Amino acid sequence: MNGYAGKFLEVDLTKGTCSSFTIAEARLKKFIGGSSLAAALYLEKYNLHTDPLAPENPLMVMNGPMVGSGFPGTSRFAVTAKSPQTGIWGEAACGGNFGPELKRAGFDGIIITGQSKSPVILSVINGEAKISAAGNLWGKDIYEVTDICKAEDKGIKVLAIGPAGENLVKFAAIGNDKAHFIGRTGLGAVMGSKKLKAILVRGNQPPGKANEEKYKEIFKAAIAEIKDSAFAESLHLMGSDAAMDLGMMTGDVPIKNWTLGEDFELSSKLSGPTMRETYLTKAHACANCPVACKRVCAVKDGPYKTEEGPGPEYETCCTFGTMIMNYDLAAVIKANELCNRYGMDTISAGATIAMAMELYEKGIIDKKKADNLELTWGNMDTVFALLKKIAFREGFGSTLAEGSLKAATQLGAKAMDSAVHVKGLELPMHDPRGFHGMGLAYMMSNRGACHLQHAAMGMEQGMVSWPQLFEMKEDYDGKTSQGKAMLVFNSENYGILDNSLSICHYLLYCLKPETIRDAFNAITGFNFEFKDFLISGARDWTLKRGINNLLGVSAKDDVLPKKILTPLQEGAGAGSIPDMKLLRDEYYAIRGLTANGIVSEEKLLELGLPELRNKLYKK
């Protein structure tokens, strides 16, 4: 089957068995791959109501059909499970080299259930899977595990957890060859609960293409588009942190746990240009990507000295910079390295620490409660100490290891207003008070607050308009809620496909939709039109929403936190707050949700989801 390896690996760690299965082409056309296909399998085969850390919770590592093709930006893969952080649908994606290598190893995805009695690794080499003891790796950080595995086989690609995953930190991440991370929703804790320390893959079986000559023609066009893209050039020169300076000017950057609207000294000292001038050693690319947006950094001396390694993204420069009032980029780089080694999502880790600093300032927690640490703003020695305590669940760190919502719940009612989350997932570092569409996108994202399950940010901020897809205006006022429901709806239906086709979110902004469509068709032979992609995107969103409905999600959960509904006094977003009722009411009507936020029967049948309809409406 063109574009696909044609097999999926099923692993039961309780029984110690590995087997494979196939999926019919008609079903692949319907759900395509990645997290979309994972959601369909989850609904069909597994108990949705199991505890996220129970053996029965399936951990799925899923490719899309474009992965391994060599097309720019198609290195991404998704990992899904019921989230231990939110208790609802959990997913995250990353790039790197693991996804293409898994495809070459002969599989489109891996589904892992059960729980080993002792630590193990899963090896997948050219179609053969094996479970082996990994007691020697348990307790080691992600960098150490990766180095050990690669010392034995230089060509191996590694997914691994660190101490945070082993100790079931609710926002534990999974590392991919040190430089890329499955960060959000705590999937590293699911891996840790199964006693699965690492997954190793290597293969030499590239997938076929339906039309090789057509593919080559489209590939050349894609490279030309990327070379002409100012967005791609900015990413190459300054990485995702290129957004820092402009974001501060437009009201996008959160400061001091979302309480300040402007601090240009912070943005100047933490920006992409500053990183490039001071600590950047080289740019790094995911497999088959000419953009090379990843940063490789080194702090050569001083208290925050680090060896050359993966540098921080924009989100991390906020969570360990602007959010905690730290003006030292070297300290951000050090915090990023510690999170990488321990295996923790930098967004949730930094945001939870920012919450704790605010609670300390307000006197809601004191020095004794904080294990005699001074939780003052910008105190990076305390931050580093807390990161270790969180990873190993020591003292106050064990409270913070639950994430901001559950930690605030433990710390008392007065702490709740300082927890900035949607459905238990901390907000990414883009302030909806400057861009109301992002507020709605956060409210409706199926994994909790998310900046990647849609393309709302690019559309609202004028980076993309895609007139081929949508009859919409190109210029939006960020500080208005009117008309944003349709923007978010359209951006979800198209933008969410990066986790189905497995194409990088950034490349959606660099490439014409026609180029992506034509490449997909040349690889798979499916002959999709734009409408087919948009229907698939709507089906993907609706399927995941229906799963969340079954797990108890309703209108009561589609809300923004109090911080975001409190106007700022300064900056570009000053005096502006999203109109939550207007946004939600308009969106519900467009998306086909009932007043209580449940997917309607009519919408489920329209999108070809009868099984979900039967479960949701008990038919």
C-alpha positions in Angstrom: 0.0 0.0 0.0 1.7 3.2 -1.2 2.8 5.6 1.6 2.1 3.0 4.3 4.3 0.3 5.6 1.1 -1.8 5.7 1.4 -3.2 9.2 0.9 -2.1 12.8 2.7 -3.6 15.8 0.8 -4.7 18.9 2.7 -5.2 22.1 1.4 -6.7 25.4 4.0 -6.0 28.1 2.1 -8.1 30.7 2.3 -11.2 28.5 5.6 -10.2 26.8 4.2 -10.7 23.3 4.4 -8.9 20.0 2.2 -9.4 17.0 1.1 -7.4 14.0 -2.2 -6.5 12.2 -3.3 -4.7 9.1 -5.9 -2.0 8.4 -8.0 -1.9 5.3 -7.3 0.9 2.8 -10.9 2.2 3.0 -10.4 2.8 6.7 -7.0 4.5 6.1 -8.7 6.8 3.6 -11.2 7.8 6.3 -8.8 8.4 9.2 -5.5 8.7 7.3 -3.1 8.1 10.1 -1.3 9.7 13.1 -3.5 10.7 16.0 -6.7 10.5 13.9 -6.3 6.8 13.3 -5.2 6.3 16.9 -8.5 7.9 18.1 -10.5 5.6 15.9 -8.7 2.5 17.2 -9.0 3.7 20.8 -12.8 4.1 20.5 -13.2 0.7 18.8 -10.9 -1.6 20.8 -10.2 -0.2 24.3 -11.9 0.7 27.6 -12.1 4.5 27.7 -12.8 4.5 31.4 -9.7 2.8 32.6 -7.2 4.7 34.8 -4.6 6.5 32.6 -1.8 4.7 34.5 -3.4 1.3 34.4 -2.0 -1.5 32.2 -5.1 -1.4 30.0 -4.5 2.2 28.8 -3.0 1.9 25.3 0.0 3.9 24.4 0.0 4.4 20.6 2.9 5.6 18.5 1.5 6.4 15.1 2.9 7.6 11.8 1.0 9.2 8.9 1.4 8.2 5.2 3.8 11.0 4.3 6.3 10.0 7.0 9.4 8.5 5.4 8.6 9.8 2.0 11.4 12.4 2.1 8.9 15.3 1.5 9.9 18.4 3.5 8.5 18.5 7.0 7.2 14.9 7.1 9.3 13.6 10.0 6.5 14.0 12.6 4.7 11.2 14.4 2.0 11.2 17.1 1.9 9.5 20.5 -1.5 9.1 22.2 -3.1 7.7 25.3 -5.6 8.7 27.9 -3.8 11.5 29.7 -2.7 11.1 33.3 -2.5 14.9 33.5 -6.0 15.7 32.3 -7.9 12.4 32.4 -9.2 12.9 28.9 -7.8 12.3 25.3 -4.1 12.9 25.3 -1.8 13.3 22.4 1.5 14.9 21.5 3.7 15.0 18.4 7.3 15.7 17.5 9.7 15.6 14.6 13.2 14.3 14.5 14.1 10.9 12.9 12.1 8.3 14.8 9.0 8.4 12.7 10.7 7.8 9.3 12.8 5.1 10.9 9.8 3.3 12.3 8.3 3.3 8.8 11.5 1.9 7.4 11.4 -0.7 10.1 8.2 -2.0 8.6 5.4 -0.5 10.7 2.9 2.4 10.5 2.4 2.4 14.3 2.9 0.6 17.6 0.2 0.0 20.2 1.4 -0.9 23.6 -0.7 -2.3 26.4 0.0 -4.1 29.7 2.7 -3.6 32.3 6.0 -5.3 32.7 7.0 -6.5 36.1 10.5 -5.0 35.6 12.0 -2.3 33.3 12.2 -3.3 29.6 13.0 -1.8 26.2 11.2 -2.6 23.0 13.4 -3.0 19.9 11.9 -2.9 16.4 14.4 -3.9 13.7 13.4 -4.4 10.1 10.0 -5.9 10.9 11.1 -7.9 13.9 10.1 -6.8 17.4 11.7 -7.9 20.7 11.2 -7.1 24.4 14.4 -7.0 26.4 15.4 -6.3 30.0 16.4 -2.8 30.8 17.2 -2.7 34.5 20.6 -1.2 33.7 18.8 1.8 32.1 16.2 2.5 34.8 17.1 5.6 36.8 19.2 7.1 34.0 18.2 10.4 32.3 17.2 10.6 28.7 20.6 11.8 27.4 22.3 8.9 29.2 19.9 6.3 27.9 20.2 7.6 24.3 24.0 7.6 24.4 24.1 4.0 25.8 21.7 2.7 23.1 23.5 4.5 20.3 26.9 3.3 21.6 25.7 -0.3 20.9 24.1 0.6 17.5 24.9 4.0 16.0 22.0 3.9 13.5 19.3 3.2 16.1 16.6 5.8 16.8 15.5 6.2 20.4 12.4 7.1 22.2 13.1 7.2 26.0 11.8 8.4 29.3 13.8 9.9 32.2 13.3 9.9 35.9 10.1 12.0 35.6 8.4 9.3 33.5 9.6 6.6 35.9 8.2 8.5 38.9 4.9 9.2 37.1 5.2 12.9 37.0 1.9 13.9 35.4 3.6 16.1 32.7 6.4 13.7 32.0 7.7 13.8 28.4 9.2 11.2 26.0 12.5 12.1 24.5 13.3 11.4 20.8 17.1 11.3 20.3 17.6 14.1 22.9 16.6 16.9 20.6 12.8 16.3 20.1 10.1 15.7 22.7 6.6 14.3 23.0 5.9 16.9 25.6 2.3 17.6 26.3 -0.4 15.7 28.3 2.0 13.5 30.3 2.5 10.5 28.0 5.9 9.9 29.5 4.1 8.9 32.7 2.1 6.3 30.7 5.3 4.9 29.4 6.7 4.8 32.9 3.7 3.1 34.3 4.2 0.3 31.9 7.9 0.0 33.0 8.9 0.7 29.4 12.1 2.7 29.5 12.8 3.0 25.7 11.7 2.1 22.2 14.4 1.5 19.7 13.8 1.4 15.9 16.0 0.8 12.9 15.1 -0.2 9.3 16.0 -0.1 5.7 12.6 -0.7 4.0 11.4 2.6 2.6 7.7 2.9 1.7 6.6 3.0 -1.9 5.0 5.9 -3.8 2.0 5.7 -6.1 3.6 8.1 -8.7 7.3 8.6 -8.3 7.7 10.9 -11.2 4.9 13.2 -10.1 6.3 13.2 -6.6 9.7 14.4 -7.8 8.1 17.2 -9.6 6.1 18.3 -6.6 9.2 17.9 -4.3 11.1 20.4 -6.5 8.2 22.9 -6.3 8.0 22.5 -2.5 11.8 23.2 -2.1 11.3 26.4 -4.2 8.4 27.5 -2.1 10.4 27.0 1.1 13.3 29.0 -0.3 10.9 31.9 -1.1 9.3 31.8 2.3 10.2 34.6 4.6 8.7 32.6 7.5 11.0 29.7 6.7 14.0 32.0 6.6 13.1 33.5 9.9 12.8 30.0 11.5 16.2 29.0 10.1 17.9 32.1 11.4 16.3 32.4 14.8 14.2 29.3 15.4 10.8 29.5 17.0 12.1 32.1 19.4 11.9 34.6 16.5 8.4 35.1 17.9 9.6 36.8 21.1 10.2 40.4 20.0 7.1 40.7 17.8 5.0 38.9 20.3 5.9 41.4 23.0 4.9 44.2 20.7 1.5 42.6 19.8 0.5 41.4 23.3 1.2 37.7 22.6 3.8 37.0 25.3 2.7 36.1 28.9 4.6 37.7 31.7 4.8 37.0 35.5 2.3 34.2 35.4 0.0 36.1 33.0 -0.2 39.3 35.2 1.8 41.8 33.2 1.3 42.9 29.6 4.7 44.3 28.6 8.4 44.1 29.4 10.6 44.9 26.5 13.8 44.2 28.5 12.7 40.6 28.9 12.0 40.1 25.2 15.2 41.7 24.2 17.3 39.5 26.5 15.4 36.3 25.7 14.8 36.7 21.9 15.8 34.7 18.9 18.4 37.3 17.7 20.0 37.3 21.2 20.2 33.6 21.2 21.8 33.6 17.8 24.4 36.2 18.8 25.3 34.6 22.2 24.8 30.9 22.7 23.8 29.4 19.3 26.4 27.0 17.9 24.5 25.7 14.9 21.0 25.0 13.5 19.6 21.5 13.4 17.0 19.9 11.2 14.5 17.1 11.5 14.7 14.4 8.9 14.3 15.7 5.3 13.6 19.3 6.4 15.5 22.2 4.6 14.2 24.8 7.1 16.4 23.6 10.1 14.6 25.6 12.8 16.0 23.6 15.7 18.6 25.4 17.9 21.8 23.8 19.2 23.3 25.9 22.0 26.2 25.9 24.5 26.8 28.1 27.5 30.6 28.0 27.8 31.1 29.5 31.2 29.4 31.0 34.2 27.0 29.5 36.7 24.7 28.1 34.0 27.4 26.4 31.9 26.0 23.6 29.6 27.6 21.4 27.0 26.5 21.8 23.4 23.0 20.4 23.1 19.4 21.1 22.1 18.5 24.7 22.7 15.1 26.1 24.0 12.1 26.8 21.8 10.0 30.0 22.1 7.7 28.3 24.6 10.5 27.4 26.9 12.0 30.9 26.7 8.7 32.1 28.0 8.0 29.5 30.7 11.5 29.8 32.2 12.0 33.4 31.2 9.1 35.8 30.9 6.7 33.8 33.1 9.0 33.7 36.1 10.7 37.1 35.5 14.1 35.5 34.6 16.1 37.8 32.3 19.1 35.5 31.8 18.9 33.4 28.6 21.8 31.2 29.8 19.6 30.2 32.8 16.8 29.3 30.4 19.1 27.1 28.4 20.1 25.3 31.6 16.5 24.8 32.6 15.7 23.4 29.2 18.6 21.0 29.5 17.4 19.8 32.9 13.8 19.3 31.6 15.2 17.4 28.7 17.3 15.1 30.8 14.6 14.5 33.4 12.0 14.1 30.7 9.4 16.9 31.5 7.2 19.1 29.4 8.8 22.6 29.6 5.4 24.3 29.2 3.8 22.5 32.1 6.9 22.5 34.3 7.6 26.2 33.9 4.0 27.2 34.2 3.5 25.2 37.3 6.6 26.8 38.9 5.4 30.3 37.9 2.1 29.5 39.6 4.1 28.5 42.8 6.1 31.7 42.7 2.9 33.8 42.6 1.4 31.8 45.5 4.7 32.4 47.4 4.5 36.1 46.7 0.8 36.2 47.9 1.7 34.3 51.1 -0.5 31.3 50.1 2.5 29.1 50.5 5.5 29.8 52.7 9.1 28.9 52.8 8.5 25.9 55.0 5.8 24.5 52.6 8.3 25.0 49.8 11.0 22.8 51.5 12.9 26.0 52.7 13.3 27.2 49.1 12.8 30.9 48.3 10.2 30.9 45.6 11.0 34.5 44.6 10.6 35.7 41.0 13.6 35.0 38.8 15.4 32.8 41.5 16.9 30.2 39.1 18.7 28.3 41.8 15.3 27.6 43.3 14.0 26.6 39.8 16.8 24.1 39.3 16.2 22.6 42.7 12.5 22.4 42.1 13.0 20.6 38.7 15.0 17.9 40.4 12.4 17.6 43.2 9.6 17.4 40.7 11.4 14.7 38.6 12.1 12.5 41.7 8.8 13.5 43.5 10.7 14.8 46.5 8.8 16.9 49.1 7.1 20.0 47.6 8.2 18.8 44.2 5.7 15.9 44.5 2.9 18.4 44.8 4.1 20.3 41.7 4.6 17.1 39.8 0.8 16.9 39.6 0.6 19.9 37.3 -0.8 23.3 38.1 -4.5 22.4 38.4 -4.0 19.4 40.7 -1.3 21.1 42.7 -3.5 24.2 43.2 -6.3 21.8 44.3 -4.0 20.4 47.0 -2.8 23.9 48.0 -6.3 25.2 48.8 -9.1 27.3 47.3 -7.0 30.5 47.3 -4.5 28.9 45.0 -7.0 28.1 42.2 -7.0 31.5 40.5 -3.3 31.2 39.9 -3.6 28.0 37.9 -3.8 28.9 34.2 -5.2 25.9 32.3 -8.0 24.6 30.1 -9.2 21.1 31.0 -6.1 20.6 33.2 -3.5 21.4 30.6 -1.5 24.6 31.1 -1.9 27.3 28.4 0.9 27.6 25.8 2.7 30.9 25.7 0.3 32.9 23.6 -2.0 35.4 25.4 -5.6 35.3 24.2 -6.2 38.8 25.5 -4.2 40.0 22.5 -5.8 37.5 20.1 -9.3 36.3 21.0 -9.3 33.5 18.5 -6.5 31.8 20.4 -8.8 31.9 23.5 -11.5 30.0 21.6 -8.9 27.6 20.2 -7.6 26.9 23.7 -11.2 26.4 25.0 -12.0 23.9 22.2 -8.7 22.0 21.7 -9.4 18.3 22.4 -6.3 17.7 24.5 -6.7 20.8 26.6 -5.2 24.3 25.9 -3.2 23.8 22.7 -1.5 26.0 20.1 -0.9 23.2 17.5 -4.2 21.4 17.0 -5.3 24.2 14.7 -3.8 27.1 12.7 -5.7 29.9 14.5 -2.5 31.8 15.4 -1.2 32.0 11.9 -4.6 33.0 10.5 -5.4 35.5 13.2 -2.0 37.1 13.2 -1.9 37.4 9.4 0.8 34.9 8.6 -1.5 32.9 6.4 -4.9 33.3 4.8 -5.3 30.3 2.4 -8.0 31.7 0.1 -8.0 28.4 -1.8 -9.6 26.8 1.2 -11.7 29.4 2.9 -13.7 32.5 1.8 -12.4 34.6 4.7 -10.8 38.0 5.1 -7.0 38.2 5.5 -6.8 41.0 8.2 -8.2 40.4 11.7 -8.3 42.6 14.7 -6.9 40.3 17.4 -8.7 42.1 20.2 -12.2 41.3 19.0 -14.2 38.1 19.5 -16.6 38.7 16.6 -16.1 36.3 13.6 -13.4 34.3 15.4 -15.6 31.1 15.7 -15.5 30.5 11.9 -11.7 31.3 11.9 -11.1 28.7 14.6 -13.4 26.1 13.0 -11.6 26.4 9.6 -8.2 26.5 11.1 -8.9 23.3 13.1 -10.2 21.4 10.1 -7.1 22.2 8.1 -4.4 22.7 10.7 -5.2 19.5 12.6 -4.1 17.4 9.6 -0.5 17.9 10.5 -1.1 15.1 13.0 -2.8 12.9 10.4 -0.6 13.4 7.4 2.3 13.9 9.8 3.5 17.1 8.3 5.1 19.8 10.4 2.9 22.6 11.6 5.5 25.2 10.4 5.5 23.7 6.9 1.8 24.2 6.7 2.7 27.9 6.8 5.5 27.6 4.3 3.9 25.5 1.6 0.8 26.1 -0.6 -2.1 23.8 0.2 -2.0 22.6 -3.4 1.5 21.4 -3.0 0.7 19.4 0.1 -2.4 17.9 -1.5 -0.5 17.0 -4.6 2.4 15.4 -2.7 -0.1 13.4 -0.5 -1.8 12.1 -3.7 1.4 11.3 -5.4 2.6 9.3 -2.4 -0.7 7.5 -1.6 -2.6 7.5 -4.8 -5.8 8.5 -2.9 -6.7 11.5 -5.2 -7.9 13.7 -2.4 -9.3 17.2 -3.1 -9.3 20.1 -0.6 -12.8 19.2 0.6 -11.6 15.7 1.5 -8.9 17.1 3.8 -11.3 19.5 5.4 -13.9 16.7 6.0 -11.2 14.5 7.4 -10.1 17.4 9.7 -13.7 17.9 10.9 -14.1 14.1 11.4 -10.8 14.1 13.4 -11.9 16.9 15.7 -15.4 15.5 16.2 -14.2 12.0 16.9 -11.8 13.2 19.7 -14.5 15.5 21.1 -17.0 12.6 21.2 -14.4 10.5 23.1 -14.0 13.4 25.5 -17.8 13.6 25.8 -17.8 10.0 26.8 -15.2 10.8 29.4 -17.4 13.6 30.9 -16.3 16.7 29.0 -19.1 19.2 28.4 -19.7 22.9 28.1 -18.6 23.4 31.7 -15.1 22.5 30.6 -15.0 24.8 27.6 -13.9 27.8 29.6 -10.9 30.1 30.0 -9.2 30.6 33.3 -9.8 33.6 35.5 -6.4 35.2 34.6 -7.3 35.4 30.9 -10.6 37.0 31.8 -8.8 39.7 33.8 -7.8 42.7 31.7 -4.1 43.7 31.6 -3.1 47.3 32.5 -0.3 47.7 30.0 0.9 46.4 26.6 -0.9 45.8 23.3 -3.5 43.6 24.9 -4.4 46.1 27.6 -8.1 46.3 28.5 -9.0 43.5 26.2 -10.6 40.1 27.2 -12.2 37.5 25.0 -16.0 37.3 25.0 -16.2 33.7 26.1 -20.0 33.3 25.7 -20.1 34.9 22.2 -17.1 32.8 21.1 -18.5 29.5 22.4 -22.1 30.1 21.3 -21.0 30.8 17.7 -18.6 28.0 17.6 -21.1 25.4 19.0 -23.5 26.3 16.2 -20.9 26.0 13.5 -19.4 22.8 14.9 -22.7 21.0 15.5 -22.6 20.8 19.3 -25.6 20.9 21.6 -26.0 23.6 24.2 -24.2 21.4 26.6 -21.2 20.9 24.4 -22.1 17.3 23.2 -21.6 16.4 19.6 -25.0 16.1 18.0 -26.3 12.9 16.5 -26.8 14.5 13.2 -23.2 15.7 13.0 -21.9 12.3 14.0 -23.8 10.6 11.2 -22.9 13.3 8.7 -19.2 12.7 9.3 -19.5 8.9 9.2 -19.1 8.2 12.9 -22.0 5.8 13.7 -20.1 3.8 16.3 -19.4 6.9 18.3 -23.0 8.0 17.9 -24.2 4.6 19.2 -22.0 4.9 22.3 -22.6 8.5 23.0 -26.4 8.2 22.6 -26.7 4.6 23.8 -28.3 3.3 20.7 
